[in-house]
Amino acid sequence: MPVDLIEYVGDEVITFSDVAAQCRVDTDDERAWIESVVIPSARQAAESRTGSAIREAVYEERVTGPIAREIDLSIGQAHTMQRVEIRVGNEWREANNAAYDFIKSQRVSTLLPIGSELMSASGIRMTYIAGANLEKFPGVRSWMLRAAAWMYAHREFGVTNLPMVFDDDLLMPITQVPRF
């Protein structure tokens, strides 16, 4: 299902101070680089490995064709369904809130169509907010800080060369199960 990140609505979940403490950085000389490259790269690496949003953002996801009885959202850590629209003919219109139930889960959140309104549509467009609560998942925060420290110390390799097994067990609580 196509998913678009619409906009970030939350701040980065680790800060310059966090990374500076982890890396034992004593000056602000590299602050701009850490904030604009290292921190977003560590977060994006964690999001890529887990399939979950870590920094809170608004996503739009579309389903076309026959509508399933359950629609698992593609982005993990979805916590708020903002809007559900259905396609009837060539027009999109907002679905009635009673036409679906939104089930939040630690890994995969699900939209459950109720009745025929969603099931008879030729498409569904869902707008939702996703982002991990790192107070509940401190291992994810630890993984990101370790990734940031590795990138800081090995800047010539970049984020694409993080070691293959980089304490990925710390990400397991928010990692989505692969769906084929």
PyMOL commands that set and color helices and strands:
alter all, ss='L'
color gray80, all
select helices_A, chain A and resi 16-23+31-50+97-99+116-119+138-153+159-161+168-174
alter helices_A, ss='H'
color red, helices_A
select strands_A, chain A and resi 3-8+57-64+71-72+78-88+91-94+100-103+110-113+123-130
alter strands_A, ss='S'
color yellow, strands_A
deselect
rebuild
show_as cartoon
